[in-house]
Amino acid sequence: MLNLVTSRQFHKDIKRIKKQGKKTEKLKEIISLLANEIALPIGKRDHKLTGIYNHH
């Protein structure tokens, strides 16, 4: 299991998301998978960017 180090900005972002009434269960699940070094589901993996972002 990887040791997670979160920044102050991350905590602020999570607080803002919760304040907006959004759910954080999916985010927690993804972070848990990454921390346990488990492969992400196909829909959550990196993918090629398209359009004006394809150069990044």
Backbone as a chain_set.jsonl record, in Angstrom:
{"seq": "MLNLVTSRQFHKDIKRIKKQGKKTEKLKEIISLLANEIALPIGKRDHKLTGIYNHH", "coords": {"N": [[0.843, -1.181, 0.0], [0.535, 2.179, -0.841], [1.805, 5.183, 0.623], [-0.131, 7.929, 1.251], [0.168, 11.361, 0.589], [-1.271, 14.294, 1.201], [-2.063, 17.54, -0.016], [-2.552, 20.898, 1.214], [-4.174, 22.276, -0.547], [-5.562, 20.178, -1.754], [-7.197, 19.356, 0.377], [-8.739, 21.665, 0.652], [-10.054, 21.635, -1.813], [-11.601, 19.278, -1.593], [-13.237, 20.001, 0.54], [-14.643, 22.109, -0.678], [-15.988, 20.709, -2.7], [-17.675, 19.05, -1.169], [-19.2, 21.022, 0.065], [-20.614, 21.978, -2.086], [-22.441, 20.062, -2.323], [-21.903, 17.74, -3.639], [-21.205, 14.253, -4.142], [-18.64, 12.233, -2.695], [-17.926, 9.617, -2.821], [-17.149, 8.108, -5.117], [-14.708, 9.301, -5.738], [-13.238, 8.692, -3.434], [-13.163, 5.925, -3.712], [-11.604, 5.59, -6.058], [-9.188, 6.762, -5.232], [-8.532, 4.977, -3.211], [-8.129, 2.625, -4.706], [-5.857, 3.387, -6.195], [-4.024, 3.856, -4.117], [-3.734, 1.291, -3.126], [-2.46, 0.135, -5.18], [-3.903, -1.071, -7.265], [-5.189, -1.911, -10.425], [-6.965, 0.485, -12.352], [-10.487, 0.684, -13.239], [-11.588, 0.198, -16.64], [-12.984, 2.459, -17.69], [-11.941, 4.534, -16.195], [-9.278, 4.897, -16.695], [-6.225, 6.399, -18.039], [-6.432, 8.191, -21.126], [-6.213, 8.973, -24.635], [-6.073, 12.381, -25.468], [-8.328, 14.566, -27.174], [-9.211, 16.87, -29.816], [-8.595, 20.309, -29.112], [-6.855, 19.7, -27.106], [-5.092, 17.682, -27.735], [-2.314, 17.929, -27.942], [-1.128, 17.795, -25.526]], "CA": [[0.0, 0.0, 0.0], [1.282, 3.427, -0.934], [1.522, 6.184, 1.645], [-0.67, 9.12, 0.603], [0.501, 12.672, 1.145], [-2.212, 15.245, 0.598], [-1.704, 18.949, 0.153], [-3.587, 21.78, 1.773], [-5.087, 22.569, -1.653], [-6.427, 19.008, -1.904], [-8.202, 19.429, 1.443], [-9.641, 22.767, 0.304], [-10.876, 21.188, -2.935], [-12.568, 18.318, -1.064], [-14.196, 20.782, 1.33], [-15.485, 22.837, -1.627], [-16.849, 19.723, -3.36], [-18.704, 18.656, -0.204], [-20.061, 22.19, 0.28], [-21.472, 22.074, -3.264], [-23.426, 18.989, -2.239], [-21.515, 16.621, -4.489], [-20.802, 13.058, -3.421], [-17.213, 11.955, -2.831], [-17.699, 8.169, -2.734], [-16.399, 7.646, -6.287], [-13.35, 9.801, -5.587], [-12.61, 7.878, -2.385], [-12.936, 4.59, -4.28], [-10.48, 5.688, -6.989], [-7.984, 7.0, -4.428], [-8.243, 3.713, -2.534], [-7.548, 1.72, -5.7], [-4.511, 3.853, -6.505], [-3.18, 3.656, -2.94], [-3.488, -0.144, -2.997], [-1.786, -0.251, -6.429], [-4.815, -1.911, -8.039], [-5.488, -1.303, -11.726], [-8.242, 1.199, -12.423], [-11.434, 0.171, -14.229], [-11.319, 0.703, -17.995], [-13.547, 3.793, -17.867], [-11.23, 5.525, -15.375], [-7.866, 4.918, -17.058], [-5.762, 7.47, -18.927], [-6.824, 8.015, -22.518], [-5.714, 10.023, -25.519], [-6.872, 13.602, -25.518], [-8.749, 14.922, -28.526], [-9.529, 18.279, -30.027], [-7.528, 21.282, -28.868], [-5.993, 19.205, -26.031], [-4.345, 16.519, -28.189], [-0.876, 18.182, -27.913], [-0.673, 17.755, -24.116]], "C": [[0.889, 1.245, 0.0], [0.864, 4.372, 0.184], [1.063, 7.464, 0.942], [-0.245, 10.378, 1.347], [-0.405, 13.663, 0.442], [-1.796, 16.673, 0.922], [-2.866, 19.72, 0.773], [-4.623, 22.104, 0.684], [-6.047, 21.412, -1.877], [-7.544, 19.052, -0.867], [-9.215, 20.543, 1.17], [-10.589, 22.356, -0.82], [-11.958, 20.212, -2.468], [-13.644, 19.047, -0.265], [-15.178, 21.522, 0.416], [-16.47, 21.892, -2.32], [-17.991, 19.31, -2.439], [-19.703, 19.784, 0.015], [-21.045, 22.375, -0.881], [-22.523, 20.972, -3.281], [-23.103, 17.79, -3.114], [-21.045, 15.455, -3.623], [-19.332, 12.759, -3.69], [-16.91, 10.455, -2.789], [-16.856, 7.65, -3.894], [-14.936, 8.076, -6.191], [-12.594, 8.975, -4.557], [-12.28, 6.486, -2.901], [-11.712, 4.591, -5.202], [-9.171, 5.89, -6.229], [-7.566, 5.725, -3.713], [-7.596, 2.715, -3.493], [-6.105, 2.1, -6.018], [-3.555, 3.606, -5.342], [-2.819, 2.182, -2.757], [-2.831, -0.732, -4.247], [-2.596, -1.274, -7.226], [-5.128, -1.179, -9.339], [-6.872, -0.657, -11.714], [-9.167, 0.524, -13.428], [-11.193, 0.852, -15.58], [-11.822, 2.134, -18.189], [-12.815, 4.889, -17.123], [-9.751, 5.641, -15.709], [-7.53, 6.133, -17.912], [-6.192, 7.162, -20.357], [-6.249, 9.169, -23.337], [-6.655, 11.221, -25.478], [-7.206, 13.927, -26.974], [-9.004, 16.413, -28.614], [-8.337, 19.169, -29.764], [-6.549, 20.81, -27.801], [-5.068, 18.072, -26.48], [-2.824, 16.729, -28.174], [-0.308, 18.059, -26.506], [-0.398, 16.358, -23.686]], "O": [[1.862, 1.336, 0.748], [-0.283, 4.36, 0.63], [1.799, 8.018, 0.125], [-0.295, 10.441, 2.575], [-0.314, 13.849, -0.771], [-1.255, 16.961, 1.99], [-3.999, 19.241, 0.837], [-5.816, 22.196, 0.972], [-7.225, 21.634, -2.161], [-8.706, 18.811, -1.194], [-10.407, 20.38, 1.428], [-11.776, 22.683, -0.792], [-13.107, 20.31, -2.9], [-14.829, 18.737, -0.386], [-16.379, 21.566, 0.684], [-17.639, 22.23, -2.505], [-19.141, 19.228, -2.869], [-20.904, 19.543, 0.137], [-22.159, 22.862, -0.692], [-23.394, 20.952, -4.151], [-23.948, 16.916, -3.306], [-20.551, 15.65, -2.513], [-18.837, 13.004, -4.79], [-15.743, 10.069, -2.728], [-15.949, 6.843, -3.689], [-14.034, 7.307, -6.522], [-11.443, 8.601, -4.78], [-11.234, 5.929, -2.567], [-10.879, 3.687, -5.128], [-8.162, 5.26, -6.547], [-6.375, 5.425, -3.619], [-6.632, 2.039, -3.135], [-5.234, 1.234, -6.101], [-2.413, 3.196, -5.548], [-1.727, 1.861, -2.289], [-2.666, -1.947, -4.357], [-2.043, -2.219, -7.788], [-5.31, 0.039, -9.342], [-7.819, -1.192, -11.137], [-8.702, -0.13, -14.362], [-10.654, 1.958, -15.637], [-11.128, 2.943, -18.806], [-13.044, 6.068, -17.391], [-9.037, 6.412, -15.067], [-8.416, 6.807, -18.437], [-6.301, 5.998, -20.742], [-5.853, 10.2, -22.795], [-7.877, 11.073, -25.456], [-6.447, 13.597, -27.885], [-9.01, 17.121, -27.607], [-7.209, 18.845, -30.136], [-5.513, 21.444, -27.599], [-4.318, 17.548, -25.656], [-2.095, 15.759, -28.381], [0.9, 18.209, -26.324], [-0.009, 16.13, -22.54]]}, "num_chains": 1, "name": "protein.A"}
